Amino acid sequence: MSVELYDGEALVIVYSTFPEMGAAQAVGRGLVEAGLAACVNLLPGMVSIYAWQGTVETADEIVFLAKTRAALAEAAMAAIRVAHPYEVPALVVLPIASAARAYGDWICGETDAG
């Protein structure tokens, strides 16, 4: 499957997790206000099981999904990293292979081309 371009650019989702809703909302709002993401979805209720410093941990987390242009992914991750409460936050860029044309155009229209 090839990646579809919108306004000449590929789209991505920047994935992260947060320990609580307040921090996730603040970071998400900051990304949208700065034009680094058109939309951020916050999904509460995720349970994570992970290895950390030699032990297996379990924690409730918020899933953080920011829709943006591929060209802005690094800047979005940097902004998340600066404000994130974790020592090592999850920061992953997931390519969007295809999206509805109007939706992709909307993401491009709401984000700063850099």
C-alpha positions as CSV (number, residue, x, y, z in Angstrom):
1,M,0.0,0.0,0.0
2,S,1.4,3.4,-0.9
3,V,1.1,6.5,1.2
4,E,-1.3,9.0,-0.2
5,L,-0.2,12.7,-0.3
6,Y,-2.4,15.6,0.8
7,D,-1.5,19.0,-0.2
8,G,1.8,17.4,-1.4
9,E,2.6,15.9,2.0
10,A,2.2,12.6,3.9
11,L,0.2,12.5,7.1
12,V,1.1,10.8,10.4
13,I,-0.2,10.1,13.8
14,V,2.2,10.9,16.7
15,Y,1.5,8.4,19.5
16,S,2.3,8.9,23.1
17,T,0.8,8.0,26.6
18,F,0.3,10.1,29.7
19,P,-0.2,9.2,33.3
20,E,-3.2,11.6,33.8
21,M,-5.8,13.5,31.7
22,G,-4.8,17.0,32.8
23,A,-1.2,16.7,31.5
24,A,-2.4,15.1,28.3
25,Q,-5.0,17.8,27.7
26,A,-2.5,20.6,28.3
27,V,0.0,19.1,25.9
28,G,-2.6,18.3,23.3
29,R,-4.1,21.8,23.4
30,G,-0.5,23.2,23.1
31,L,0.1,21.2,19.9
32,V,-3.1,22.3,18.3
33,E,-2.7,26.0,19.3
34,A,0.9,25.9,17.9
35,G,-0.3,24.5,14.6
36,L,1.7,21.3,15.2
37,A,-1.4,19.1,15.1
38,A,-4.8,19.5,13.6
39,C,-6.4,17.3,16.3
40,V,-5.4,15.3,19.4
41,N,-7.4,12.4,20.6
42,L,-7.1,11.4,24.3
43,L,-8.3,7.9,25.2
44,P,-8.5,7.2,28.9
45,G,-8.7,3.8,30.5
46,M,-5.7,2.1,28.9
47,V,-3.7,-0.3,31.1
48,S,0.0,-0.6,30.3
49,I,2.2,-3.5,31.4
50,Y,5.9,-2.6,30.8
51,A,9.4,-3.3,31.9
52,W,11.0,-0.4,33.8
53,Q,14.3,-0.5,35.6
54,G,14.4,-4.2,36.1
55,T,10.8,-4.8,37.2
56,V,7.5,-5.3,35.5
57,E,5.1,-2.4,36.1
58,T,1.4,-1.9,35.5
59,A,-0.2,1.5,35.2
60,D,-3.3,3.3,34.0
61,E,-2.6,5.6,31.2
62,I,-4.1,8.0,28.6
63,V,-3.5,7.2,24.9
64,F,-2.5,10.4,23.1
65,L,-2.9,10.5,19.3
66,A,-2.0,13.7,17.4
67,K,-2.8,13.9,13.7
68,T,-0.4,16.0,11.7
69,R,1.8,16.4,8.6
70,A,4.9,14.1,8.4
71,A,7.0,17.2,8.1
72,L,5.9,18.4,11.5
73,A,6.3,15.0,13.4
74,E,9.8,15.8,14.8
75,A,8.6,19.2,16.0
76,A,5.5,17.7,17.6
77,M,7.6,15.0,19.3
78,A,10.0,17.7,20.6
79,A,7.1,19.7,22.0
80,I,5.6,16.7,23.7
81,R,9.0,15.7,25.1
82,V,9.5,19.1,26.7
83,A,6.2,19.1,28.5
84,H,5.9,15.3,29.3
85,P,6.0,14.2,32.9
86,Y,7.7,10.8,32.1
87,E,11.5,10.4,32.1
88,V,11.2,8.4,28.9
89,P,7.9,9.1,27.2
90,A,6.5,6.9,24.5
91,L,7.0,8.9,21.2
92,V,6.2,7.0,18.1
93,V,5.3,8.3,14.6
94,L,2.7,6.1,12.7
95,P,2.3,6.7,9.0
96,I,-1.3,7.2,7.7
97,A,-1.4,5.2,4.4
98,S,-4.6,6.8,3.3
99,A,-7.4,9.0,4.6
100,A,-10.6,10.5,3.3
101,R,-9.5,13.4,1.0
102,A,-11.5,16.0,2.8
103,Y,-10.1,14.9,6.2
104,G,-6.5,14.9,4.9
105,D,-7.0,18.3,3.4
106,W,-8.4,19.5,6.7
107,I,-5.3,18.2,8.6
108,C,-3.1,20.1,6.2
109,G,-5.2,23.2,6.4
110,E,-5.0,23.3,10.2
111,T,-1.3,22.7,10.6
112,D,1.5,25.0,9.9
113,A,3.6,23.8,7.0
114,G,6.7,24.8,9.0
